[in-house]
Amino acid sequence: MKISTIVIVLLVLLTLFLGGEFTKSGMEWYKTLNKPYINPPGTLISFVWLVLFTLIAICLIRVWNLKPRPTEFKSVIILFAVNGVLNMGWSYLFFSKQLMLTALFEMSLLWLTICALIYLIRRFSHLSAFLLIPYALWVLFAGYLNFELWRLNG
């Protein structure tokens, strides 16, 4: 296994772990919220995020290992980094700081970075771009849940 693959997996796992820690810090508060009728159970949410982060890691590994590297390579890597920070940032804002509306705005930026990644990656690897579509759809759904939680509790 290449060192770059190991580093990518570790960075993705670190992002998942830190986001999870921010989430855990606000779970007692979250349990007290009025929830929309379509709010999935926590175990399902955790499972979906695990699958999505696996797809993100596979996509990133595929992009990193492309030879020759496409002209969009640097932009894609920067967007992945920004996306990871925004992903953790949402958990921090929503769960740790309980700023539902701010988290919703931040999530819209997260979703835009996913769309930009899909757009750029699609130019040189349709499969890699396709791997991010479930992530974009889930974040869109999570944004709807965030809005509903704010509406019901804000």
N, C-alpha and C positions, 0 to 999 in steps of 0.2 A: 504494500500500500504506500502511495506517495505521501511525503511529509505534508504537502499542500492539502491533500484530502483530510488528513488527521487534523490539521489546523482549522480547516473549514468546519469540520464536524464539531470540534471543541468550541469554536466561536458560536456556532448555531446553538449548541447545548448551553453555553453560558447565557446567551440571550434568553433562551427558554427558561433556564433556572432563575435568572434575575427577575424576569417578568412574573414567574411563579411566586417568588418571594414577596414581590410587591402585592400580588393578589392575595396571598395568605395574610398579609398584614391588615387587610381590610375585610376579611371574611365575616367577622362578627357583625360589623356594620351592615354588610351586604345582606346578611340573613334577615335583618330587620326591615328591609325595603319591600314595598309593594311591587310585585312583579307582573309583567304582562302575561297573558294566558299562554303565549307560545315560548316562554322562557324555558330553555332546555335544562335538564338536571346537570349539576356540576360535574359528575363523572363523564357525561357525554361531552361537555365542553372541554374537559381535560384531554379526553381521547382525541377529539377533533384537532386540538392544537398540536398534539404529539404527531399526528398524521401530517398536518400542514407543515410543521417544522422539518419533518423527514423529507417532504417534497421540496421545500426550500433548499435544504442541504444538497439534495440530488441536483437540483437546478444549478445551484452555485458551483458545485463540483464540475458539472458538465461545461459551464461557461468558462471556469478557470482553466480547464484542460484543453480548450480549443486551440488548435494550431493551424494556420496562423491566427493570431488574435485579431478579432474584428476591430474596426475603427471605433466602435462604440464601447469597447472593453472597459476603458477607464471610467466612463460615465456609468456603466452598469455596476461596476464594483463600488463606486461612490454611492450610487442609489441603494445598493444592498446595505451598505453601512448605515446610511440615513434611515432606511426602512427598519433596521434592527433597533436603532435608538428610538424611533417613533413607536415601535411595537412595545418596547419596555416602558417608554414614556406614558403610553396610554394606561398601562396597569398601575403605574405610579400615580398618575393624576386621578384616575377613577377610584382605585382601591385605597392607596395610602393617603392621598389628600382629600378624597371624597368630593372632587370637583367634577361633577357629572357633565356640566355644560362645556367646561374647558376640555375635558376628555373627549367629548363628542367632536369639537372643533379639531382637536389633535388627531382624532381617528380619521377625519376627512383627509388630512394631510397624509396619513399612513396609506389610505386607500389610493390616493393620487400617486404615491410612489410605487405602489404595486402595479397600477395601470401603466405608468411610465416604464417600469421594468418589463412588463409583458410586451409593450410596444417596441422597445429597443431590442429585446432578446429575440422577438419574432423575426427580425430582419436576418438573423443568421442561424437560428435554431428553433424551428417550430415546436419540437418536442419540449425543449427547455421552457419555452414560453407557456406551453400548455400546462406544464407542471404547476404554474403559479395561478392558474384560473380558479381552482378551488379556494385558494388563499384570498383572492379578490372577492369571491362570492361570500365567503365566511365573514370577512371584515365588513362587507356591506350589510350582512345580516346582523352582525354584532353592533354596527352603527345604529341600525333600527332599534335593537334592544336597548342600547345606550340612550337613545332618544326617548323611548317609552319609559325607561326607568327614571329619567329626568322629569318627564311629563307627569308621571304618577307620584313622584316623591319630591320634586324640586320646589 
